[in-house]
């Protein structure tokens, strides 16, 4: 099982209390369920994307995007593929011994 949370669940963000709380709850759910069903050889993990290039971020002004990118270690927004690659890894046999973890896919925004 792979849940999609958010880096905001780990860091918080002004004006997003409800969003951060719901995504943080998903992380707690992930960790608890991993312990609960691990004996059945089922893995449960979460992916926590940072800022991803979408129609919403495309609507940002150039100045706002530049300011945001300056806070990210890789100096760019992520792509939907970046998130998909993380989820694909967690669904693969290579991740068979990974459970109850949160994969931070934020380009270094939150470390």
N, C-alpha and C positions, 0 to 999 in steps of 0.2 A: 504494500500500500504506500502510495506517495501522496502526501498532502502538500498543497501550495500555500505557504504562509507569506511572509514579507519581512524584509530587513527591518521595517518599522516596528515589528513585534519585538525585536532585539534592542532597538535604539530609542524608540519613541519619536514623535514628530509633533511639533506644535499644531494645534487645530485638527488633529487626527486621533483624538482619544478613543473614540468608538472603533475606528479601524484598527488601531494598534492593539486594543484590548481583544478584539475578535481574533486577530491573527496570532496574538500571544496565547490565547485559549487553544488555538489549533496546535500550537507547539506542545502545550501541556497534554492535550489529547494524544498527540503522536507518541510522546514519551511513555505515557501511562499504557496505551494500547500495545506498544512494543513489549512492555513487561508482561502484559496480560496474555498475549497470544504468541509470544516467542517460542514457547514450548511446542507449538504446532508447526514450527519452522516457517513462520510467516514473518517477514520483515515489515516494519512500519517506520517510514522516514518522512522528513519534510524538506522542501526546497524553499528558501527564503530569498526571493529575488530583490534586488535593489531597484534602481530606476531603469526601466526598460523602454526602448524606443517603441512607442505606440502612437495611435492617433492623438491620444491625450498629450503626450510629451511633444509631439510634432506641433501642437498648438501653442507651445511656449514661445515667448519672444527669444530672439537670439541672445540677448543679454541674460535672461533668466537661465537659458540652457548653458551658457558659458559659465555662469556662476555655479550652477549645479555640477557641471563637469569638473570644475576646479576642486570640488570636495571629494571626487572619486580618484583613487590612486591610479587607475588606468586611464583617467582623463577622457572617458567616453561613457555614454549610456550603453547599457546592455542591449542585446537583441532577443527576440523571442527564441531564436535558435540557441542562445546561451542557456536559457532556462530549460529548453527541451533536451539539450545534451546532458545536463545534470540529471534530469528525471530519467532519461534513457539509461545513464550509468547506474542509477539506483535500482532500476528495474532489471538490470543485467545480472548474469551469474557472477561477474567480477565483484558485485556488491553483496554477495550472498551472506557475508558475515558482518554486515553493517545494519544495525537496527537502532531505533530510538535517537537518531541523530538529526541535526538540522544542517543542511548544506547551504551555506551563505554564498549566493551568486550575485554579488553586488560590485564587483570590480574593485574591491577594497574600500568601498564607502564606509562599511562597518567591519572592523577587524577585531 
